[in-house]
Amino acid sequence: MSELPSNRSFEQSPSDATGSSGEVALPQETAERLLERARELGPLGSLQSDRVTLGRRDLAALETLAERLANNYPYGDPHYIGQMLKPPHPVAWAAYAMTMLLNPNNHALDGGPATAAMEREAVSEIAHMCGFEQSLGHLTSSGTIANLEALWVARELNPDAVILYGANAHYTHERMCQVIGARHEHLPQDEGGRIELDALAQRLSAGGVGTVVCTLGTTALGALDPVEQIADLCARFSVRLHVDAAYGGFFALLADGGTPSVVSAPFSALPRADSLVVDPHKHGLQPYGCGCVLFSDPHVGRLYAHDSPYTYFTSDELHLGEISLECSRAGAAAGALWATLQALPLTRAGLGARLASARSAALALASALARSDQVALVVEPELDVVCPFPRLTRASEITARCNLAFDSLAEAGWHVAKLRCDSSWLRRRHPWIEADEERVTTLRCVLMKPEHLELAEEIAATLLQHLV
């Protein structure tokens, strides 16, 4: 079994998100509003009476919670361009809270008949967006669990075969392969942060591979693996194809040649995948706790077969728990997603308008930074992630300057992230860099919010001010 080395070609820096102390704070006005919301929401927390009477200890607990929650970044503020974080859409939030008053469980139909139907409808819409004519799918508690299920099915169908993924893939694939005891190997990435096709073809020709994982929207760079070419290779060698579109899947709404656009070929090839993962809690505007897995062959449902002496008795219809590795799952997640897709349908004019703003913001920021000869980008953005760094000679100098900029930006009220790359990998695209250190740190900006489009020029000017 081949394991991924610790020095991946690049990695995000979760430890850098809060600085050395780990103490951050919401703006005072936001913290006060949070406390006000807590006091308003508490009395509405039951359907058994018009209002709930909260005791002194109840109110004190909520007030203390509000104080503790103030130790967070302002994820909803457009000055936050760090990690892939933002609050859910107001419709999703209200629908989740509304459904939680009933607290249905989407495991068996008697636990959530209404939300089970909503889950099927919402998942069907996602499948249609991805071009799946027929499929078996369901929501999960996260993209990690969605990928776990896809890899588990891959292992069940080919128990002794290797699961193959790129060094650009999310680390969840290595971890989940270890969890399920599947053989797994990784391949290098090209200079654009995509899986290297020549290496893939060479490895497939050697045999023993059962499934190839490709990524549609890497979390480090937002890079798009060439799904169409990978699908060709999988067909040639009779290998399954799994597409991890957790981050980039909803950008299918922009792959229609309109403006702004994303490259269409990888999205057009999605129907050729055997399995697919999309994360509604990212660009689907949902609260955390909402992933989605799809299988193009509904017959894989037989792999989930199990029985329970006290469940699945209320209907002969297939229960969602019978096609899921998870048992209890929040019906509120299904209700929130369903309501959001009613308000913002999966069209360019619906939810696609939100993605169009994010994509346009990334293009505008990249264009503005390109006007300076003192800053470069790790790669050109393919979605809404932009990774700038100062055009200095040595890797050590780039790292030092980016670390200073990260801190000074935070002091100025702008929150970005960091990205650590192999210096030798970065030199493939930027050959002037002297790799005097093995690793080099750049900045990383995720432009997920509609407001980022209006602020693109200001963001560029601010980055330049702190980087050069």
ABEGO torsion letter per residue (X at the ends): XBBBBABBABBBBAAAAAEAAGBBBBBAAAAAAAAAAAAAAAAAABAABABBBBBAAAAAAAAAAAAAAABBBBAABAABABBBBBBBBAAAAAAAAAAAAAGBBAABAAABAAAAAAAAAAAAAAAAAAGBABBBBBBBABAAAAAAAAAAAAAAABAABBBBBBAABBAAAAAAAAAAGBBBBBBBBBAAGBBBAAAAAAAAAAEGBABBBBBBGBAAAGBBBBAAAAAAAAAAAGBBBBBBAAAAAAAAAAAAGBOBBBBAAAAAAAAABABBBBBAABAAGBBBGBBBBBBABAAAAAAABBBBAABGAABABBBAAAABABBBBBAAAAAAAAAAAAABBBBAABAAAAAAAAAAAAAAAAAAAAABAABBBABBBABABBBBBBBBABAAAAAAAAAAAAAAAAAAGBBBBBBBBBAAAAAAABAABBBABABBBBBBBBBABAAAAAAAAAAAAAAAAAAX
